Amino acid sequence: MQTRMCPDDVAWEQAEEISDDWLAQFPEHKVLRPIGHFMLDHNGGHGTEFAILKKGSYNISLRLKDGNEATIIRLSQPGAVLFPEEKVVNEVAIMRFLMDKTSIPIPFIHLSGTKNESPLELSPFIIMDYIEHETKMYDALNIPGCPIDERGMLDPAIDEDRLEMLYGQLAGILLQLSIPSLPRIGSLSQIDDFTWEVTRRPLSMNINELVRLGSLPRSKLPDLYTTFTTTSSYLEALADLNIEHLVHQRDDSVESADDCRRKFVARRLFRQLARDKRLTNPLLEEGPFKLWCDDLRPANVLLHDNLQIAGVVDWEFTYAAPAEFSYAPPWWLLIEKPEYWSQGLEDWTRVFNYRLKTFLKVMKDYEQSAIQQGRLKEDQRLSNRMYQSWESGDFWIVYAVLHNFAFDVIYWKKIDPRFFGPTENPEEAWKERLDLLDDQEKDEMEQLVARKLKEMETRTLAWDPDEYTLAFYRQLKERKEKAHEGKSETTEADRVKEVDNGSESCTGRPG
């Protein structure tokens, strides 16, 4: 069994090509100059240095410096972000909420706007302060000298005092995020200067990736203004999306007929558990709900040269979520995800269990200090809840619903044995679970198997991107067609020239 379901490689290739081609235009003066003037106009005409910063996974940033101060404009990448306007609106709202409700150091937002309001109508944007920093938490925790193009992992030889100092700061961030309570699950909207409400669907990183790399039609997602009032209803919606993902991912979703059956059984049983409310805590069913950031990880935590936090960035996939999400210990304690761990899932679990003890120790110290200072109440502690989540296996439920492509290995090794009993071979466990499906579900499974096997005969792009990505895709396609036509015309001209020179032998003339 693979540790993760492969993304649709055809869609992935197209998404990467669009994103790379869009980014390639930025070094050109005809693009840089209007962006620079846009930034200068916003800054009252003041600025001494303008430069492109390193691109991120979803955005590209350009910095304008004016003496010791600097601002950046951050633009969403077509092909990488499939909900650009929604993403920016959500991020602006949550960053202003965090600035008002917490002391987490985040960039101050000066201006944001739609694609039509951006320079050259490139994409939705945010202009915010640039946070000066020396390094990132990722680099401070990672194996020294790890090549930039390789996946990082927590340095096994890291000094314990250094680790406790870094973990302690991360614990403080998580505790602050867990304090605000919200009445619904979804994304925040700013109503006025001091009021925010949950009014839109929870836009998660997982949803973005399901559409981008999983061929999931956007029509299968909750409507824009859908929110959730119970944890179980949200988990059931996520379980339904997981099934839709398997059904609609056009390429690379299954390896064989039995692999398809295994994935189908896992998703149906998980949805059954969600519907029966066996995956959730009844005491947390109706909230209060907590802030959750899908992209909060060491790579987005900026540090000064003394390794103290300078700022935390990239809040685009942040929303009010079930409290169980916040109560699960953070997977990124080891930097690397369990499905990518080179020694396998069980070894990741062993190492994580060891490092979690250090993290919970420093979190308890932070909690005690915050309680003594009146910044935290006794019933707001996270450390004991994280311990319970890990010990009970609730951690794996949260991880599975947040990482669709890793769902199968997590389900069969960590979730299925918990609820349906152990099996000798997780690879074959699906056969033992078939009796838990009704006849209609078994018929649906076989229909899906037949469809998937037929789809494996051809590799077709089945993709439902946003209007901006689609528009840029069409531009890219037109350029390719014109370039191909030009090349064809040149080739034909060369062929005619060769015939005239007597080098073409198909006419029977001597060569």
Secondary structure, 3 states (H helix, E strand, C coil): CCCCCCCCHHHHHHHHHHHHHHHCCCCCHHHHHHHHHHHHHHCCCCCCEEEECCCCCCEEEEEEEECCEEEEEEEECCCCCCCHHHHHHHHHHHHHHHHHHCCCCCCCEEEEECHHHCHHHCCCEEEEECCCCCEEHHHHHECCCCCCCCCCCECCCCCHHHHHHHHHHHHHHHHHHHCCCECCEEEEEEEECCEEEEEECCCCHHHHHHHHHCCCCHHHCCCCCCCECCHHHHHHHHHHHHHHHHHHCCCCCCCCHHHHHHHHHHHHHHHHHHHCCCCCCHHHCCCCEEEEECCCCHHHEEECCCCCEEEECCCCCEEEECHHHHHCCCHHHHCCCHHHCCCCHHHHHHHHHHHHHHHHHHHHHHHHHHHHCCCCCHHHCCHHHHHHHHHHCHHHHHHHHHCHHHHHHHHHHHHHHHHHCCCCCCCCHHHHHHHHCCHHHHHHHHHHHHHHHHHCCCCCCCCCCCHHHHHHHHHHHHHHHHHHHHHHHHHHHHHHHHHHCCCCCCCCCCC
